[in-house]
Amino acid sequence: MISIPKVKNQKFAILGLGKSGLAAAASLAASGAEIAVWDDSTESRQAAAETGYPVVDLSQSEISGFQALILSPGIPHTHPKPHPVVVRFRAANVPIFGDVELLFRACPDATYVGITGTNGKSTTTALIGHILKAAGRRVEVGGNLGTPVMSFEPLGKNEIYVLELSSYQLELIRQNPMTVAVLLNITPDHLGRHGGIEGYMAAKARIFNLATKPQTLIIGSGEPETRELLATAKTQLNVRVIPIESGGLEKLVDPATLPALPGLHNWQNASAAFLACRALGIETDAILHGLRTFPGLAHRQQSVAMIDGVRFVNDSKATNADAASKALACYNDIYWIIGGRPKEGGLSGLEAFAPRIRHAFIIGEATEDFSTWCEGRVPYSRCGTLEIATRAAAEMAWRNRIEDAVVLLSPACASWDQFQSFEHRGNTFAEIVRSLSKP
């Protein structure tokens, strides 16, 4: 747990009691601060009260004297409409920021590496962390990846925090002490939360445009949006810009020797990690060793099982069409499980992959929209639930006996209609696969 200096007896409000909010509450309380916590969920408030945290209705209570409102990243503070508590604190001129900002303030001497992008940021974050640990550096890895930053161990000079940063988290930082920043790509996502693509790009740009010290920015140039931000970054005085595409990794390693990083998208992730670690002074041989020994991440093209010639792949993290396209590009005979809560654009842009898809199995709230997309393009079945879809896909794949057949969960949707998270969805898929009877 992180100890925060100079907060003893100061008052902090915390809105949102998920993992990051609870970790921030624990750290502030342990550091001697006076805290008041709130969540719109009755269940979350009860759990916090049982832990011993003072639960205060921040929408009605007196808010004078607070040093800051610590806001969980999932809570809107601008679009589509700011949370009422945010409105109150903003009107009272109380600073509003998130747990990442708390970490920056608590550990100013540490080295920070930040990774963002619409897709690939989790893999790249984990890969950089793996390479640095293998090279003998003391490292903490987390953020949007899953580990709340305030639950890290405290780090100091020459020790490194590797942080996956979502657009929601970047909106809540007030400074940027990152030595290395990575911006992989930008495709439309979370547009309602950011007021459109320009707002989304502005949130991502905070990974470099608030730089408070010399920073190396590793940035992709594969989309118009990232090319625009690359041009902007080159005007920043504190920022040295290196395009990912200039990395030269292809001269040093054969992609076939990186089994945990399949597909062109993972080559971009590997190239970004290579450049980031080079910028941190890691020797090339050590980086290449880390690339070759990386075990991969759960829910990102994770091979769950091979059953009677059919591979089952868990790509539950693919929560939009662009992310799903990365998996579709890696296989030729796909029994594709899709659906959930749809995002902007649905399956638009995936038309070129139709010849690879033997059959689509649709679940969740996206059933009507995705059925329309499939009509006349690929055969499909409306399955409703993940269990029905997985069993139907397995039976069809076994029956057709196609070499290299893959049952692929790459849903191109959020999970919240039927699952608690994409991890919950992926774990459920793996459990169903393990329960399958061989034909």
N, C-alpha and C positions, 0 to 999 in steps of 0.2 A: 504493500500500500504506500502511496505517495504522501509524505508529510509536506504541508504547505506553510511556508514561513510567513510571519507577520499577519496572521489572520486571527490570532487569539482574541476572544471577546468581541470580534466583529460579527455582524449579522449577514447571513446569506439566505436567500430563498432559492428553492430548487423545485422546478416544475417538470414533472415527468419522472416516473419511478420505475423505468425499465432498468436494464443492466447498467447503463452509463450513469443514470441519475442516482441510483443506489450507491454506486462506487464513489461518485462525487460526494454524496452525503456522508458516507463512511470516512472519507479522507478529511473532509472539512471538520467533522465532529471530532475526529482523533487529533486534529491540529488545534483544537481549542476554540473553534468558531461556534457561534450560536446559529443554529439552522432552523428553518421552517420549510416543510416539504408538502407538496400537493400533487395529486394526479386526478384526472377526471374519472378514473376507474375506482369504484368502491373497493374491489378486491385488492388493488394495488395499495390503496390507502390503509386498509386493514393490515396488510402484510408489513407495511412500513411502521405502523403503530406498534405491532407486536415486536418489531425489532427494537423499538424504543425511540424512534425518531418523532419529534413533535410534528403532528399533522395539522396544518393550518390552512383554512380556505383562503387562498391568496386572491380570490376574486372579490372578497368582501373585507378582509382583515386590514388593519392599519399597516401601511407599507413604508412609513418613514423610518429612516435609520438603516435601511439595508444597503450594503456595499455593492451588491450585484444580484441579479436574477440568473441562476444557472439553468439554462434551457436545454432539455433533451432535443436532439436533432430532428426527431420525427414530428415535433410540434410546430405548426406554421406560425411565422412571425411577420410575414408579408402577404404572400399569395397562398391560396385564393382569398383567405381572410385571416388576419392575425387573431391568435387566441386572445380571449378577453383579458386574461392575466397579463399577457404581453402588452396589451393596450394600456392597462393601468400603470405598469412599471415604466413604460416608455414615456407616458405623460408626466410621471414624477421624476424624469431624468435619471432613473436608476440604470446603470450599465447592464446590458444583457449579453451574455456570451455562453459558450458551452464548455464541456469538460476538457476539450483539447486545449483551449486557452488557459484553463487552470493548470494543466501539465506544463505548458510553456513557462508560466510564471513560477511554478514550483521548482522546476529543474532547468534553470537558464544556462547552465554550463554544459549540458549534454549536447550531443550532435543529433540533429533531426533529419530524417529522410521521409518525405511525404509522397504518396502515390495516389493519383486520381485518374479518372477516365470513366466513360460510360461502361465499358466492358474491359475485363482483364486485370482490373486493379487488385483483386484478391490474390490471384495467382502470382502477379508480379511482386506484391508485397511479401508473400510467403517465400518466394524465390530469393529475393534480396536478403531477407532474414536468414534463410538457410545458408546462402553463400557466405555471409558475414560470420555466422556462427562456426561454419566449417573452417573459416580462415582464422579462428581464434579470437574474434572480437566479442566483447560483452554487449549483448543486444536484447532488447525487448520488442516484440512484434504484436501489433493489434490495431485497435481503433475500430473502423467499420468492419474489419475482418472478423470481429467477434469478442475479443478481449477488451473490456473497457480500459481506457488509458489510465484512469486513476487507481486501478488495481495493479498497475505495473510495480516493479521494484524501482526505487530511486536510482538514477544514473547521473554520473558526473562527466568530467572532462574526458574526451576520447572514448566515451561509451555512447551507444547509438540507440535511439528510438526509431523504429521503422513503422510508419503509420499509414494504413489505408484510410483515405479521407474522402467521404462522400461529398456531394455538392451541399447537402444539408449541414454537414460539419464545417465545411469551408466557409459557409455564410456566417458562422458564429465565431470565427477567429477575429481578433482585433490586432494581431501582430503576426509576423511570419519569420521565425528564426531558422528556417530550414536551410541546411547546407546543400542538400540535393533535393530537387523536386522532379517528379515524373508526371507528365500529362500524356496519357497513352492515346486517347481518341475521344471524339465527341460525336454522338448520334442523338437524335431527339429522345428525351426521357425526362420524366418528372416535370413536364412543361406546365401543368396546372399549378404546381407548387412554386414555380419560378416566374410565372407570368409570361411564358413563351420561351423560345429558343435563345433570345438575347439575354434573358435573365439567367437561364441555365448556363450559358457561356460565361457570363459575368461571375457566377458563383465559382465555376471551375478556374477562372483566371486568377482568383485570389490565392492560388497555390504559388503564384510568382509575383503578382503585382503589389503585394504588401511586404516584399522582402526587406528585412531590417539589417541584413548582413550579406556579404557576397554569396551568391547562390549559383549553382549549376542547375539549369533546367534541361531535362531530357524530354523532348516533346515530339509526338508523332505529327505527320503531315499528310495523312491519308484521306482526310475529309476537308471540305471547304472551311468548316468551323475551326479545326485545329490549325489549318494554314493561316487563317485570320489571326488566331491567338499567337501563333509563332511570330508573325510580323509585328504584333504588338509587343511581345516579349523582348524582341531585339532592340526596342527603344528604352527598355528599363536599365537604369544605370548600374544597379547591383546584380544584374542577371547575365550569366554566360549561357548562351543557348546552344544546345547540341541536338540536331534532329535525330530521331531514333534510326531513321533510314541510313544514316551515315556511319553506323556503328562498326561495320566491317566484321561482324561476328561470323558471317558465312565463310570467311577465309580461314577461320580457326577451328571450326567444329562442324561435323556432319550432323544435320538434324536427325538422322536415323539413329544416332547414338544418344538421343534424349527422349526415351520412351514415355516419360511422364509429361512431355510437352508436345502433343501431337497437333498438327495443323499450322497453317500460316499465321493465324492469330497468336499462337503460342510462340512462334518465332519472333514476333514483335515483342511479346512479353520478355523473352529471353534476351533479346537485343537491348531492351530498356534496362533490364537488370544488369547486364554486362557493363553498359555505359555508366550506370549509377555506381556500381562497385568500383569501377576504374576511377571515377571522380572522388571516391573516398580513399583512394590509395591502395586498393587491394591488388595484388599481383595477378597477372593474366592466368597463370597456371592454377592458382587457387580458385579463381572465378570459374574456369572451365571444369575443375573438379566438382565444384558446387553445382554447376548446371547438370553434370552427368549423374550426380547422386541425389538430385531432388526427387522426393517420393511422390510429388503431386498433391492436389487438394481434393478432399471429399466434395462431391456434388459438382465438380468441374470435369466432365468427361471421365468420370471415375468408372473403371471397369469393375463391375460388381461380381460377375460370374460368367463362365462359359459352360453352357448346358447343351449337350448333344449337338455341338456345332454352331450354336447360336450364342453370340455375345450380348450381354445385357449391360448397358452403359447408363450411368446416372449423371445427367447433366442438369440437375434441378436448378442450379444457379442461373441458367439461361432464362431470365425473366422477361426478355423482350426479343423481338425478331432478330435484331442484329446479333445478339449473343447466340441465339439458336443457329444462325447461319454458320457460325464457326464450327459447330459440331456437324451440321449437315454436309459441310465441305470435306469432312474427313472419312465418310463412309459411302459405299455405293449401293447397298441393298438394305434400306432402312424401313423398319416397322416403327413408326414415329408416334410417340405419345405426347399429345399437346393439350393445352387448355389450362384453365384456372381463371383468375381475374385479369382480363385483357388490359394491355397498356395502349398508349397512343400508337396508332398506325397498324395495330393488329399484326397480321402476317405479311403485310406489304413489304416487298423487296425480296421475298423468298421464292418467287416464281421460278427462277433459274434452277432451283434444286429439285423441282418436281420429278424429273426423270430418275432421281436417286431414291425416291420414296415409293416403296411397294404398297404401303397402306398407312393411313393416319387413323389414330384412335383418340377421339376427342372427349375431354372431361370438363366439368365445371361450368362457370358462368360464361365462358367464351364459346360455348357449343354452337349457338346460332351463327355468330359472326364467322367462326372458323369453318363451319360447315359450308357457308356461302363461298368462302375462299377455296375450299377443296373441290366444290362442285365443278365437274368437267375438267379438273386439273389432276387430282389424285383420288384413288378410291379411299373411302373413309367410313368409319363407324362411329355413331354416337354412343359413348360408353358410360357417361355420367361420373363414375368414380375411378380412381386410380387402380384399385384392385381389379375391377372388371376389365379395364383397358390393358393392364399388364398381362393378365391371363389370356385375353383374346389375342394379343400381339404374339405371345409366346406360342400359343397353339397354331396360329397361322404360319409363323416362321418355321416351326418344326414340320408342319405339314408340307410346306413348299420346298423344303430341303435345298435352299440356295446357299452356295458356298459364301462365306464371309457375311452372312446375314447378321444384322444388328437390331436388337430391340432398344430403341433410344428414347429415354425420357429427357426431352429438351423442350420444355413446355411453352416457351415464348410468352409466359404470363407470370404475374405475381401469384403467390400461393394462398392468399388470405381468405379465399372463399371456402376452402376446405381444410386448410392446414395453418398451423401457427407461424410457420416460416418456411423458406425454401429448404432449410436443413431438415425440418420435420417431414416435408414432402419427400426429399431424397432418401431419408432413413426409412420411411414407410415403403418406398419403392424397393429398397434393398431387402427389407423384411419379406415382402411379397415374393421377390425373386427367390430368396432362400427357401421359401415354402413350396415352390413349384415342384410338381412331380415330373420326373423325366418321362417322355412319351414311350 
